[in-house]
Amino acid sequence: MIKTNMVLGFPSNISNLSLCEHSKQHKSPFPKDLATHDFTLLEFVHMEVCAPMPTKSKKWFSYFVIYVDYYSRFIAIYVLKHKFEVFNTFQNYMAFVENQISHKIKTL
């Protein structure tokens, strides 16, 4: 693809040998000391708010918020029309998961 100029912005002076050498290099394994922390249910919950989408849904939702529990990998997604609804959504999520499993959220 490089020889026929189908790839834009890629340096054309790279030899085939260096491409093969580069593609066969392996990455170092992920450090185990970072992944050894044993979480418990709702000890660490990650929340992400997605910025307004360029295209709104049929019901005019343009944001969404996602919650991920690191221990169970339970994912909850809420769609929002306005960004100010995030706090109410968090209160609903917190009430839902704390009632379901009788644990409190420790870290968000």
C-alpha positions in Angstrom: 0.0 0.0 0.0 2.9 2.3 0.6 4.4 1.6 -2.8 1.2 2.5 -4.5 0.7 5.7 -2.4 -2.6 4.4 -0.9 -1.5 5.5 2.6 -1.2 9.2 3.2 1.2 10.7 5.7 3.2 7.5 6.1 7.0 7.8 5.4 7.8 6.0 2.1 11.5 5.5 2.8 11.0 2.7 5.4 12.3 -0.6 4.2 10.3 -3.8 4.4 12.8 -5.2 6.9 12.3 -2.4 9.4 8.5 -2.8 9.0 8.7 -6.5 9.8 11.0 -5.8 12.8 8.7 -3.1 14.2 5.5 -5.2 13.8 7.0 -8.2 15.6 8.1 -6.3 18.6 6.3 -7.3 21.8 5.2 -4.9 24.5 6.3 -5.5 28.1 3.6 -7.1 30.3 1.5 -4.9 32.4 3.1 -4.3 35.9 1.5 -6.7 38.3 1.8 -4.5 41.3 -0.8 -2.1 39.9 -3.3 -4.8 39.2 -3.0 -6.7 42.5 -5.4 -4.5 44.5 -8.4 -6.6 45.5 -11.5 -4.4 45.3 -14.7 -5.2 47.1 -18.2 -4.4 45.8 -18.7 -0.7 45.3 -15.3 0.1 46.7 -14.3 1.9 43.5 -16.9 3.1 41.0 -15.8 4.9 37.9 -18.2 7.5 36.4 -17.8 9.1 32.9 -20.0 11.8 31.4 -20.0 11.9 27.6 -20.1 15.4 26.1 -23.0 16.4 23.9 -23.4 14.2 20.8 -23.4 15.9 17.5 -26.7 14.1 16.7 -29.5 13.9 19.2 -31.6 10.8 19.7 -35.3 10.5 18.8 -36.2 11.7 22.3 -33.6 14.5 22.2 -31.1 12.9 24.5 -27.6 14.3 23.8 -25.6 13.2 26.8 -25.0 9.9 28.6 -23.3 8.9 31.8 -21.8 5.5 32.5 -21.0 4.0 35.9 -18.6 1.0 36.2 -18.0 -1.0 39.4 -14.3 -2.1 39.3 -15.0 -5.3 41.3 -18.0 -6.7 39.6 -17.7 -4.9 36.3 -21.3 -4.0 36.6 -22.1 -1.2 34.1 -25.0 1.2 34.2 -25.7 3.7 31.5 -28.1 6.6 31.8 -29.1 8.9 28.9 -29.6 12.6 29.6 -31.0 15.6 27.9 -29.0 18.1 29.8 -25.8 18.0 31.7 -27.3 19.3 34.9 -29.1 16.0 35.3 -25.9 14.2 36.2 -26.2 14.7 39.9 -29.8 13.4 40.0 -28.7 10.4 37.9 -25.9 9.7 40.4 -28.4 9.8 43.3 -30.6 7.3 41.4 -27.7 5.0 40.7 -26.4 5.2 44.2 -29.8 4.4 45.7 -30.3 1.5 43.2 -27.0 -0.3 43.8 -26.9 0.3 47.6 -30.4 -1.2 47.9 -29.6 -4.1 45.7 -26.4 -5.3 47.4 -26.4 -3.7 50.9 -23.0 -2.0 50.4 -22.2 1.7 50.3 -20.2 3.4 47.5 -16.7 4.2 48.9 -14.9 5.9 46.1 -16.3 7.6 42.9 
